[in-house]
Amino acid sequence: MSSLNEVELAVSQLSPEDLAAFRAWFAEFDAAAWDRQIEKDVAAGRLDALAEKALKHLREGRCTDL
């Protein structure tokens, strides 16, 4: 059995309370992983073109307030 299968089985057997706690923990874990990836992408310049395009649209008055 693979580790993923073991995790899936373990999660499927959690009580409702433990599942809620796991869900909250995983949401924080996933958000932190997402933040780290975005930080790496920014540092590597992968978002520069998108930022320039957004700033250009702002300068041209093509943006609206939310």
PDB file of N, CA, C, O and CB in Angstrom:
ATOM      1  N   MET A   1       0.843  -1.177   0.000  1.00  0.00           N
ATOM      2  CA  MET A   1       0.000   0.000   0.000  1.00  0.00           C
ATOM      3  C   MET A   1       0.888   1.241   0.000  1.00  0.00           C
ATOM      4  O   MET A   1       1.889   1.295   0.715  1.00  0.00           O
ATOM      5  CB  MET A   1      -0.959  -0.002   1.219  1.00  0.00           C
ATOM      6  N   SER A   2       0.521   2.232  -0.800  1.00  0.00           N
ATOM      7  CA  SER A   2       1.311   3.460  -0.859  1.00  0.00           C
ATOM      8  C   SER A   2       0.996   4.372   0.322  1.00  0.00           C
ATOM      9  O   SER A   2      -0.015   4.204   1.003  1.00  0.00           O
ATOM     10  CB  SER A   2       1.054   4.198  -2.177  1.00  0.00           C
ATOM     11  N   SER A   3       1.861   5.320   0.547  1.00  0.00           N
ATOM     12  CA  SER A   3       1.638   6.278   1.637  1.00  0.00           C
ATOM     13  C   SER A   3       0.350   7.052   1.423  1.00  0.00           C
ATOM     14  O   SER A   3      -0.385   7.313   2.376  1.00  0.00           O
ATOM     15  CB  SER A   3       2.819   7.250   1.754  1.00  0.00           C
ATOM     16  N   LEU A   4       0.070   7.423   0.171  1.00  0.00           N
ATOM     17  CA  LEU A   4      -1.158   8.154  -0.112  1.00  0.00           C
ATOM     18  C   LEU A   4      -2.379   7.319   0.236  1.00  0.00           C
ATOM     19  O   LEU A   4      -3.327   7.826   0.835  1.00  0.00           O
ATOM     20  CB  LEU A   4      -1.205   8.570  -1.577  1.00  0.00           C
ATOM     21  N   ASN A   5      -2.365   6.065  -0.128  1.00  0.00           N
ATOM     22  CA  ASN A   5      -3.481   5.189   0.221  1.00  0.00           C
ATOM     23  C   ASN A   5      -3.636   5.073   1.731  1.00  0.00           C
ATOM     24  O   ASN A   5      -4.755   5.039   2.243  1.00  0.00           O
ATOM     25  CB  ASN A   5      -3.284   3.803  -0.393  1.00  0.00           C
ATOM     26  N   GLU A   6      -2.530   5.014   2.434  1.00  0.00           N
ATOM     27  CA  GLU A   6      -2.580   4.928   3.892  1.00  0.00           C
ATOM     28  C   GLU A   6      -3.181   6.195   4.494  1.00  0.00           C
ATOM     29  O   GLU A   6      -3.982   6.134   5.427  1.00  0.00           O
ATOM     30  CB  GLU A   6      -1.177   4.687   4.460  1.00  0.00           C
ATOM     31  N   VAL A   7      -2.787   7.329   3.955  1.00  0.00           N
ATOM     32  CA  VAL A   7      -3.326   8.600   4.438  1.00  0.00           C
ATOM     33  C   VAL A   7      -4.824   8.670   4.146  1.00  0.00           C
ATOM     34  O   VAL A   7      -5.613   9.037   5.016  1.00  0.00           O
ATOM     35  CB  VAL A   7      -2.586   9.799   3.783  1.00  0.00           C
ATOM     36  N   GLU A   8      -5.211   8.316   2.921  1.00  0.00           N
ATOM     37  CA  GLU A   8      -6.627   8.341   2.570  1.00  0.00           C
ATOM     38  C   GLU A   8      -7.441   7.446   3.500  1.00  0.00           C
ATOM     39  O   GLU A   8      -8.512   7.839   3.963  1.00  0.00           O
ATOM     40  CB  GLU A   8      -6.821   7.906   1.119  1.00  0.00           C
ATOM     41  N   LEU A   9      -6.945   6.265   3.769  1.00  0.00           N
ATOM     42  CA  LEU A   9      -7.645   5.340   4.658  1.00  0.00           C
ATOM     43  C   LEU A   9      -7.753   5.919   6.068  1.00  0.00           C
ATOM     44  O   LEU A   9      -8.814   5.868   6.690  1.00  0.00           O
ATOM     45  CB  LEU A   9      -6.926   3.983   4.694  1.00  0.00           C
ATOM     46  N   ALA A  10      -6.649   6.466   6.561  1.00  0.00           N
ATOM     47  CA  ALA A  10      -6.651   7.038   7.908  1.00  0.00           C
ATOM     48  C   ALA A  10      -7.637   8.205   7.997  1.00  0.00           C
ATOM     49  O   ALA A  10      -8.386   8.309   8.968  1.00  0.00           O
ATOM     50  CB  ALA A  10      -5.232   7.505   8.298  1.00  0.00           C
ATOM     51  N   VAL A  11      -7.641   9.075   6.997  1.00  0.00           N
ATOM     52  CA  VAL A  11      -8.552  10.220   7.009  1.00  0.00           C
ATOM     53  C   VAL A  11      -9.999   9.748   6.951  1.00  0.00           C
ATOM     54  O   VAL A  11     -10.862  10.298   7.635  1.00  0.00           O
ATOM     55  CB  VAL A  11      -8.253  11.167   5.832  1.00  0.00           C
ATOM     56  N   SER A  12     -10.263   8.739   6.143  1.00  0.00           N
ATOM     57  CA  SER A  12     -11.642   8.256   6.012  1.00  0.00           C
ATOM     58  C   SER A  12     -12.165   7.645   7.312  1.00  0.00           C
ATOM     59  O   SER A  12     -13.376   7.497   7.476  1.00  0.00           O
ATOM     60  CB  SER A  12     -11.730   7.227   4.892  1.00  0.00           C
ATOM     61  N   GLN A  13     -11.283   7.294   8.225  1.00  0.00           N
ATOM     62  CA  GLN A  13     -11.689   6.667   9.482  1.00  0.00           C
ATOM     63  C   GLN A  13     -11.714   7.635  10.664  1.00  0.00           C
ATOM     64  O   GLN A  13     -11.983   7.226  11.794  1.00  0.00           O
ATOM     65  CB  GLN A  13     -10.764   5.525   9.794  1.00  0.00           C
ATOM     66  N   LEU A  14     -11.438   8.906  10.413  1.00  0.00           N
ATOM     67  CA  LEU A  14     -11.445   9.897  11.490  1.00  0.00           C
ATOM     68  C   LEU A  14     -12.867  10.163  11.975  1.00  0.00           C
ATOM     69  O   LEU A  14     -13.829  10.090  11.210  1.00  0.00           O
ATOM     70  CB  LEU A  14     -10.794  11.205  11.020  1.00  0.00           C
ATOM     71  N   SER A  15     -12.969  10.466  13.239  1.00  0.00           N
ATOM     72  CA  SER A  15     -14.259  10.889  13.787  1.00  0.00           C
ATOM     73  C   SER A  15     -14.586  12.265  13.205  1.00  0.00           C
ATOM     74  O   SER A  15     -13.691  12.948  12.707  1.00  0.00           O
ATOM     75  CB  SER A  15     -14.231  10.928  15.367  1.00  0.00           C
ATOM     76  N   PRO A  16     -15.840  12.679  13.257  1.00  0.00           N
ATOM     77  CA  PRO A  16     -16.188  14.015  12.757  1.00  0.00           C
ATOM     78  C   PRO A  16     -15.365  15.131  13.409  1.00  0.00           C
ATOM     79  O   PRO A  16     -14.974  16.089  12.743  1.00  0.00           O
ATOM     80  CB  PRO A  16     -17.665  14.278  12.987  1.00  0.00           C
ATOM     81  N   GLU A  17     -15.107  15.002  14.699  1.00  0.00           N
ATOM     82  CA  GLU A  17     -14.319  16.024  15.403  1.00  0.00           C
ATOM     83  C   GLU A  17     -12.878  16.033  14.920  1.00  0.00           C
ATOM     84  O   GLU A  17     -12.309  17.094  14.665  1.00  0.00           O
ATOM     85  CB  GLU A  17     -14.360  15.788  16.919  1.00  0.00           C
ATOM     86  N   ASP A  18     -12.288  14.848  14.794  1.00  0.00           N
ATOM     87  CA  ASP A  18     -10.905  14.762  14.322  1.00  0.00           C
ATOM     88  C   ASP A  18     -10.800  15.190  12.856  1.00  0.00           C
ATOM     89  O   ASP A  18      -9.803  15.789  12.453  1.00  0.00           O
ATOM     90  CB  ASP A  18     -10.368  13.330  14.497  1.00  0.00           C
ATOM     91  N   LEU A  19     -11.820  14.885  12.067  1.00  0.00           N
ATOM     92  CA  LEU A  19     -11.822  15.306  10.668  1.00  0.00           C
ATOM     93  C   LEU A  19     -11.858  16.824  10.572  1.00  0.00           C
ATOM     94  O   LEU A  19     -11.168  17.412   9.739  1.00  0.00           O
ATOM     95  CB  LEU A  19     -13.017  14.694   9.918  1.00  0.00           C
ATOM     96  N   ALA A  20     -12.655  17.456  11.413  1.00  0.00           N
ATOM     97  CA  ALA A  20     -12.706  18.922  11.434  1.00  0.00           C
ATOM     98  C   ALA A  20     -11.355  19.502  11.824  1.00  0.00           C
ATOM     99  O   ALA A  20     -10.904  20.477  11.222  1.00  0.00           O
ATOM    100  CB  ALA A  20     -13.791  19.412  12.407  1.00  0.00           C
ATOM    101  N   ALA A  21     -10.707  18.918  12.819  1.00  0.00           N
ATOM    102  CA  ALA A  21      -9.385  19.387  13.237  1.00  0.00           C
ATOM    103  C   ALA A  21      -8.362  19.170  12.127  1.00  0.00           C
ATOM    104  O   ALA A  21      -7.526  20.037  11.874  1.00  0.00           O
ATOM    105  CB  ALA A  21      -8.937  18.667  14.521  1.00  0.00           C
ATOM    106  N   PHE A  22      -8.426  18.019  11.465  1.00  0.00           N
ATOM    107  CA  PHE A  22      -7.508  17.742  10.359  1.00  0.00           C
ATOM    108  C   PHE A  22      -7.741  18.729   9.221  1.00  0.00           C
ATOM    109  O   PHE A  22      -6.788  19.248   8.639  1.00  0.00           O
ATOM    110  CB  PHE A  22      -7.681  16.293   9.857  1.00  0.00           C
ATOM    111  N   ARG A  23      -8.999  18.986   8.906  1.00  0.00           N
ATOM    112  CA  ARG A  23      -9.333  19.918   7.822  1.00  0.00           C
ATOM    113  C   ARG A  23      -8.750  21.300   8.113  1.00  0.00           C
ATOM    114  O   ARG A  23      -8.187  21.933   7.220  1.00  0.00           O
ATOM    115  CB  ARG A  23     -10.869  20.013   7.636  1.00  0.00           C
ATOM    116  N   ALA A  24      -8.880  21.770   9.353  1.00  0.00           N
ATOM    117  CA  ALA A  24      -8.334  23.076   9.734  1.00  0.00           C
ATOM    118  C   ALA A  24      -6.811  23.072   9.623  1.00  0.00           C
ATOM    119  O   ALA A  24      -6.219  24.018   9.103  1.00  0.00           O
ATOM    120  CB  ALA A  24      -8.763  23.447  11.172  1.00  0.00           C
ATOM    121  N   TRP A  25      -6.177  22.000  10.113  1.00  0.00           N
ATOM    122  CA  TRP A  25      -4.720  21.902  10.021  1.00  0.00           C
ATOM    123  C   TRP A  25      -4.286  21.892   8.557  1.00  0.00           C
ATOM    124  O   TRP A  25      -3.344  22.590   8.183  1.00  0.00           O
ATOM    125  CB  TRP A  25      -4.211  20.631  10.744  1.00  0.00           C
ATOM    126  N   PHE A  26      -4.971  21.102   7.728  1.00  0.00           N
ATOM    127  CA  PHE A  26      -4.564  20.995   6.337  1.00  0.00           C
ATOM    128  C   PHE A  26      -4.760  22.301   5.588  1.00  0.00           C
ATOM    129  O   PHE A  26      -3.953  22.640   4.723  1.00  0.00           O
ATOM    130  CB  PHE A  26      -5.331  19.891   5.655  1.00  0.00           C
ATOM    131  N   ALA A  27      -5.815  23.038   5.901  1.00  0.00           N
ATOM    132  CA  ALA A  27      -6.033  24.338   5.264  1.00  0.00           C
ATOM    133  C   ALA A  27      -4.861  25.274   5.553  1.00  0.00           C
ATOM    134  O   ALA A  27      -4.385  25.970   4.656  1.00  0.00           O
ATOM    135  CB  ALA A  27      -7.357  24.969   5.753  1.00  0.00           C
ATOM    136  N   GLU A  28      -4.399  25.291   6.795  1.00  0.00           N
ATOM    137  CA  GLU A  28      -3.239  26.129   7.150  1.00  0.00           C
ATOM    138  C   GLU A  28      -1.974  25.622   6.462  1.00  0.00           C
ATOM    139  O   GLU A  28      -1.188  26.417   5.945  1.00  0.00           O
ATOM    140  CB  GLU A  28      -3.034  26.153   8.684  1.00  0.00           C
ATOM    141  N   PHE A  29      -1.774  24.316   6.453  1.00  0.00           N
ATOM    142  CA  PHE A  29      -0.617  23.711   5.806  1.00  0.00           C
ATOM    143  C   PHE A  29      -0.590  24.044   4.320  1.00  0.00           C
ATOM    144  O   PHE A  29       0.447  24.432   3.784  1.00  0.00           O
ATOM    145  CB  PHE A  29      -0.623  22.195   6.008  1.00  0.00           C
ATOM    146  N   ASP A  30      -1.730  23.894   3.660  1.00  0.00           N
ATOM    147  CA  ASP A  30      -1.831  24.151   2.232  1.00  0.00           C
ATOM    148  C   ASP A  30      -1.612  25.629   1.920  1.00  0.00           C
ATOM    149  O   ASP A  30      -0.937  25.963   0.946  1.00  0.00           O
ATOM    150  CB  ASP A  30      -3.190  23.700   1.710  1.00  0.00           C
ATOM    151  N   ALA A  31      -2.177  26.514   2.740  1.00  0.00           N
ATOM    152  CA  ALA A  31      -1.992  27.951   2.542  1.00  0.00           C
ATOM    153  C   ALA A  31      -0.524  28.335   2.686  1.00  0.00           C
ATOM    154  O   ALA A  31      -0.023  29.160   1.921  1.00  0.00           O
ATOM    155  CB  ALA A  31      -2.846  28.744   3.539  1.00  0.00           C
ATOM    156  N   ALA A  32       0.160  27.755   3.646  1.00  0.00           N
ATOM    157  CA  ALA A  32       1.589  28.049   3.837  1.00  0.00           C
ATOM    158  C   ALA A  32       2.403  27.563   2.646  1.00  0.00           C
ATOM    159  O   ALA A  32       3.337  28.239   2.214  1.00  0.00           O
ATOM    160  CB  ALA A  32       2.109  27.397   5.133  1.00  0.00           C
ATOM    161  N   ALA A  33       2.056  26.395   2.112  1.00  0.00           N
ATOM    162  CA  ALA A  33       2.763  25.876   0.934  1.00  0.00           C
ATOM    163  C   ALA A  33       2.523  26.799  -0.256  1.00  0.00           C
ATOM    164  O   ALA A  33       3.445  27.088  -1.018  1.00  0.00           O
ATOM    165  CB  ALA A  33       2.302  24.427   0.600  1.00  0.00           C
ATOM    166  N   TRP A  34       1.287  27.261  -0.414  1.00  0.00           N
ATOM    167  CA  TRP A  34       0.948  28.189  -1.496  1.00  0.00           C
ATOM    168  C   TRP A  34       1.751  29.485  -1.345  1.00  0.00           C
ATOM    169  O   TRP A  34       2.307  29.988  -2.322  1.00  0.00           O
ATOM    170  CB  TRP A  34      -0.577  28.491  -1.502  1.00  0.00           C
ATOM    171  N   ASP A  35       1.810  30.020  -0.133  1.00  0.00           N
ATOM    172  CA  ASP A  35       2.576  31.246   0.114  1.00  0.00           C
ATOM    173  C   ASP A  35       4.045  31.063  -0.244  1.00  0.00           C
ATOM    174  O   ASP A  35       4.646  31.940  -0.866  1.00  0.00           O
ATOM    175  CB  ASP A  35       2.447  31.670   1.578  1.00  0.00           C
ATOM    176  N   ARG A  36       4.626  29.934   0.143  1.00  0.00           N
ATOM    177  CA  ARG A  36       6.039  29.681  -0.186  1.00  0.00           C
ATOM    178  C   ARG A  36       6.244  29.628  -1.697  1.00  0.00           C
ATOM    179  O   ARG A  36       7.236  30.153  -2.203  1.00  0.00           O
ATOM    180  CB  ARG A  36       6.519  28.360   0.457  1.00  0.00           C
ATOM    181  N   GLN A  37       5.323  29.002  -2.421  1.00  0.00           N
ATOM    182  CA  GLN A  37       5.454  28.910  -3.874  1.00  0.00           C
ATOM    183  C   GLN A  37       5.334  30.281  -4.528  1.00  0.00           C
ATOM    184  O   GLN A  37       6.098  30.604  -5.437  1.00  0.00           O
ATOM    185  CB  GLN A  37       4.397  27.964  -4.445  1.00  0.00           C
ATOM    186  N   ILE A  38       4.385  31.086  -4.074  1.00  0.00           N
ATOM    187  CA  ILE A  38       4.235  32.439  -4.616  1.00  0.00           C
ATOM    188  C   ILE A  38       5.501  33.248  -4.346  1.00  0.00           C
ATOM    189  O   ILE A  38       5.969  33.966  -5.230  1.00  0.00           O
ATOM    190  CB  ILE A  38       2.998  33.146  -4.000  1.00  0.00           C
ATOM    191  N   GLU A  39       6.061  33.144  -3.142  1.00  0.00           N
ATOM    192  CA  GLU A  39       7.287  33.866  -2.811  1.00  0.00           C
ATOM    193  C   GLU A  39       8.428  33.441  -3.736  1.00  0.00           C
ATOM    194  O   GLU A  39       9.203  34.283  -4.190  1.00  0.00           O
ATOM    195  CB  GLU A  39       7.675  33.625  -1.339  1.00  0.00           C
ATOM    196  N   LYS A  40       8.535  32.145  -4.017  1.00  0.00           N
ATOM    197  CA  LYS A  40       9.578  31.661  -4.934  1.00  0.00           C
ATOM    198  C   LYS A  40       9.344  32.190  -6.343  1.00  0.00           C
ATOM    199  O   LYS A  40      10.291  32.589  -7.020  1.00  0.00           O
ATOM    200  CB  LYS A  40       9.615  30.117  -4.949  1.00  0.00           C
ATOM    201  N   ASP A  41       8.099  32.198  -6.787  1.00  0.00           N
ATOM    202  CA  ASP A  41       7.780  32.698  -8.126  1.00  0.00           C
ATOM    203  C   ASP A  41       8.081  34.185  -8.249  1.00  0.00           C
ATOM    204  O   ASP A  41       8.602  34.636  -9.270  1.00  0.00           O
ATOM    205  CB  ASP A  41       6.312  32.436  -8.457  1.00  0.00           C
ATOM    206  N   VAL A  42       7.755  34.945  -7.212  1.00  0.00           N
ATOM    207  CA  VAL A  42       8.051  36.381  -7.222  1.00  0.00           C
ATOM    208  C   VAL A  42       9.555  36.597  -7.271  1.00  0.00           C
ATOM    209  O   VAL A  42      10.042  37.395  -8.073  1.00  0.00           O
ATOM    210  CB  VAL A  42       7.447  37.079  -5.980  1.00  0.00           C
ATOM    211  N   ALA A  43      10.292  35.897  -6.426  1.00  0.00           N
ATOM    212  CA  ALA A  43      11.751  36.051  -6.383  1.00  0.00           C
ATOM    213  C   ALA A  43      12.395  35.667  -7.708  1.00  0.00           C
ATOM    214  O   ALA A  43      13.418  36.236  -8.089  1.00  0.00           O
ATOM    215  CB  ALA A  43      12.340  35.203  -5.258  1.00  0.00           C
ATOM    216  N   ALA A  44      11.804  34.708  -8.409  1.00  0.00           N
ATOM    217  CA  ALA A  44      12.357  34.257  -9.692  1.00  0.00           C
ATOM    218  C   ALA A  44      11.882  35.126 -10.856  1.00  0.00           C
ATOM    219  O   ALA A  44      12.293  34.913 -11.997  1.00  0.00           O
ATOM    220  CB  ALA A  44      11.973  32.801  -9.946  1.00  0.00           C
ATOM    221  N   GLY A  45      11.021  36.101 -10.573  1.00  0.00           N
ATOM    222  CA  GLY A  45      10.550  36.996 -11.632  1.00  0.00           C
ATOM    223  C   GLY A  45       9.434  36.426 -12.491  1.00  0.00           C
ATOM    224  O   GLY A  45       9.117  36.988 -13.539  1.00  0.00           O
ATOM    225  N   ARG A  46       8.836  35.326 -12.069  1.00  0.00           N
ATOM    226  CA  ARG A  46       7.808  34.678 -12.884  1.00  0.00           C
ATOM    227  C   ARG A  46       6.509  35.473 -12.970  1.00  0.00           C
ATOM    228  O   ARG A  46       5.680  35.222 -13.844  1.00  0.00           O
ATOM    229  CB  ARG A  46       7.517  33.315 -12.334  1.00  0.00           C
ATOM    230  N   LEU A  47       6.333  36.428 -12.067  1.00  0.00           N
ATOM    231  CA  LEU A  47       5.104  37.218 -12.068  1.00  0.00           C
ATOM    232  C   LEU A  47       5.317  38.640 -12.581  1.00  0.00           C
ATOM    233  O   LEU A  47       4.383  39.442 -12.604  1.00  0.00           O
ATOM    234  CB  LEU A  47       4.527  37.266 -10.675  1.00  0.00           C
ATOM    235  N   ASP A  48       6.537  38.948 -12.989  1.00  0.00           N
ATOM    236  CA  ASP A  48       6.863  40.304 -13.433  1.00  0.00           C
ATOM    237  C   ASP A  48       6.005  40.756 -14.602  1.00  0.00           C
ATOM    238  O   ASP A  48       5.516  41.886 -14.607  1.00  0.00           O
ATOM    239  CB  ASP A  48       8.319  40.385 -13.817  1.00  0.00           C
ATOM    240  N   ALA A  49       5.815  39.901 -15.586  1.00  0.00           N
ATOM    241  CA  ALA A  49       5.040  40.284 -16.771  1.00  0.00           C
ATOM    242  C   ALA A  49       3.589  40.578 -16.389  1.00  0.00           C
ATOM    243  O   ALA A  49       2.992  41.527 -16.897  1.00  0.00           O
ATOM    244  CB  ALA A  49       5.095  39.167 -17.841  1.00  0.00           C
ATOM    245  N   LEU A  50       3.032  39.777 -15.508  1.00  0.00           N
ATOM    246  CA  LEU A  50       1.658  40.022 -15.068  1.00  0.00           C
ATOM    247  C   LEU A  50       1.552  41.329 -14.289  1.00  0.00           C
ATOM    248  O   LEU A  50       0.587  42.075 -14.454  1.00  0.00           O
ATOM    249  CB  LEU A  50       1.159  38.858 -14.208  1.00  0.00           C
ATOM    250  N   ALA A  51       2.531  41.605 -13.449  1.00  0.00           N
ATOM    251  CA  ALA A  51       2.527  42.845 -12.673  1.00  0.00           C
ATOM    252  C   ALA A  51       2.645  44.048 -13.600  1.00  0.00           C
ATOM    253  O   ALA A  51       1.944  45.042 -13.415  1.00  0.00           O
ATOM    254  CB  ALA A  51       3.675  42.847 -11.643  1.00  0.00           C
ATOM    255  N   GLU A  52       3.516  43.970 -14.584  1.00  0.00           N
ATOM    256  CA  GLU A  52       3.671  45.069 -15.540  1.00  0.00           C
ATOM    257  C   GLU A  52       2.378  45.305 -16.314  1.00  0.00           C
ATOM    258  O   GLU A  52       1.985  46.451 -16.535  1.00  0.00           O
ATOM    259  CB  GLU A  52       4.823  44.776 -16.515  1.00  0.00           C
ATOM    260  N   LYS A  53       1.727  44.245 -16.720  1.00  0.00           N
ATOM    261  CA  LYS A  53       0.463  44.371 -17.448  1.00  0.00           C
ATOM    262  C   LYS A  53      -0.594  45.038 -16.573  1.00  0.00           C
ATOM    263  O   LYS A  53      -1.334  45.904 -17.041  1.00  0.00           O
ATOM    264  CB  LYS A  53      -0.030  42.990 -17.920  1.00  0.00           C
ATOM    265  N   ALA A  54      -0.666  44.640 -15.310  1.00  0.00           N
ATOM    266  CA  ALA A  54      -1.634  45.238 -14.392  1.00  0.00           C
ATOM    267  C   ALA A  54      -1.330  46.714 -14.168  1.00  0.00           C
ATOM    268  O   ALA A  54      -2.242  47.541 -14.159  1.00  0.00           O
ATOM    269  CB  ALA A  54      -1.638  44.491 -13.054  1.00  0.00           C
ATOM    270  N   LEU A  55      -0.058  47.049 -13.987  1.00  0.00           N
ATOM    271  CA  LEU A  55       0.314  48.456 -13.786  1.00  0.00           C
ATOM    272  C   LEU A  55       0.030  49.283 -15.028  1.00  0.00           C
ATOM    273  O   LEU A  55      -0.393  50.435 -14.924  1.00  0.00           O
ATOM    274  CB  LEU A  55       1.795  48.573 -13.412  1.00  0.00           C
ATOM    275  N   LYS A  56       0.254  48.716 -16.186  1.00  0.00           N
ATOM    276  CA  LYS A  56      -0.047  49.411 -17.448  1.00  0.00           C
ATOM    277  C   LYS A  56      -1.539  49.704 -17.529  1.00  0.00           C
ATOM    278  O   LYS A  56      -1.938  50.819 -17.863  1.00  0.00           O
ATOM    279  CB  LYS A  56       0.406  48.565 -18.675  1.00  0.00           C
ATOM    280  N   HIS A  57      -2.360  48.712 -17.224  1.00  0.00           N
ATOM    281  CA  HIS A  57      -3.806  48.924 -17.250  1.00  0.00           C
ATOM    282  C   HIS A  57      -4.219  49.994 -16.241  1.00  0.00           C
ATOM    283  O   HIS A  57      -5.110  50.797 -16.518  1.00  0.00           O
ATOM    284  CB  HIS A  57      -4.545  47.610 -16.961  1.00  0.00           C
ATOM    285  N   LEU A  58      -3.575  50.009 -15.069  1.00  0.00           N
ATOM    286  CA  LEU A  58      -3.877  51.019 -14.058  1.00  0.00           C
ATOM    287  C   LEU A  58      -3.525  52.411 -14.573  1.00  0.00           C
ATOM    288  O   LEU A  58      -4.317  53.345 -14.441  1.00  0.00           O
ATOM    289  CB  LEU A  58      -3.115  50.724 -12.752  1.00  0.00           C
ATOM    290  N   ARG A  59      -2.328  52.551 -15.163  1.00  0.00           N
ATOM    291  CA  ARG A  59      -1.901  53.850 -15.708  1.00  0.00           C
ATOM    292  C   ARG A  59      -2.834  54.319 -16.809  1.00  0.00           C
ATOM    293  O   ARG A  59      -3.072  55.518 -16.948  1.00  0.00           O
ATOM    294  CB  ARG A  59      -0.469  53.764 -16.245  1.00  0.00           C
ATOM    295  N   GLU A  60      -3.361  53.400 -17.587  1.00  0.00           N
ATOM    296  CA  GLU A  60      -4.247  53.734 -18.707  1.00  0.00           C
ATOM    297  C   GLU A  60      -5.690  53.942 -18.261  1.00  0.00           C
ATOM    298  O   GLU A  60      -6.555  54.218 -19.093  1.00  0.00           O
ATOM    299  CB  GLU A  60      -4.191  52.641 -19.759  1.00  0.00           C
ATOM    300  N   GLY A  61      -5.962  53.815 -16.989  1.00  0.00           N
ATOM    301  CA  GLY A  61      -7.307  54.008 -16.482  1.00  0.00           C
ATOM    302  C   GLY A  61      -8.259  52.871 -16.827  1.00  0.00           C
ATOM    303  O   GLY A  61      -9.472  53.067 -16.897  1.00  0.00           O
ATOM    304  N   ARG A  62      -7.710  51.694 -17.039  1.00  0.00           N
ATOM    305  CA  ARG A  62      -8.532  50.553 -17.435  1.00  0.00           C
ATOM    306  C   ARG A  62      -8.910  49.666 -16.256  1.00  0.00           C
ATOM    307  O   ARG A  62      -9.323  48.523 -16.448  1.00  0.00           O
ATOM    308  CB  ARG A  62      -7.805  49.733 -18.471  1.00  0.00           C
ATOM    309  N   CYS A  63      -8.772  50.187 -15.035  1.00  0.00           N
ATOM    310  CA  CYS A  63      -9.102  49.428 -13.837  1.00  0.00           C
ATOM    311  C   CYS A  63     -10.289  50.084 -13.141  1.00  0.00           C
ATOM    312  O   CYS A  63     -10.517  51.287 -13.272  1.00  0.00           O
ATOM    313  CB  CYS A  63      -7.881  49.337 -12.881  1.00  0.00           C
ATOM    314  N   THR A  64     -11.021  49.291 -12.417  1.00  0.00           N
ATOM    315  CA  THR A  64     -12.133  49.834 -11.625  1.00  0.00           C
ATOM    316  C   THR A  64     -11.927  49.436 -10.165  1.00  0.00           C
ATOM    317  O   THR A  64     -11.321  48.408  -9.864  1.00  0.00           O
ATOM    318  CB  THR A  64     -13.523  49.317 -12.157  1.00  0.00           C
ATOM    319  N   ASP A  65     -12.439  50.262  -9.278  1.00  0.00           N
ATOM    320  CA  ASP A  65     -12.365  49.950  -7.855  1.00  0.00           C
ATOM    321  C   ASP A  65     -13.279  48.783  -7.549  1.00  0.00           C
ATOM    322  O   ASP A  65     -14.340  48.628  -8.152  1.00  0.00           O
ATOM    323  CB  ASP A  65     -12.741  51.174  -6.996  1.00  0.00           C
ATOM    324  N   LEU A  66     -12.852  47.967  -6.605  1.00  0.00           N
ATOM    325  CA  LEU A  66     -13.695  46.858  -6.184  1.00  0.00           C
ATOM    326  C   LEU A  66     -14.647  47.275  -5.102  1.00  0.00           C
ATOM    327  O   LEU A  66     -15.437  46.460  -4.627  1.00  0.00           O
ATOM    328  CB  LEU A  66     -12.858  45.705  -5.709  1.00  0.00           C
TER     329      LEU A  66
END
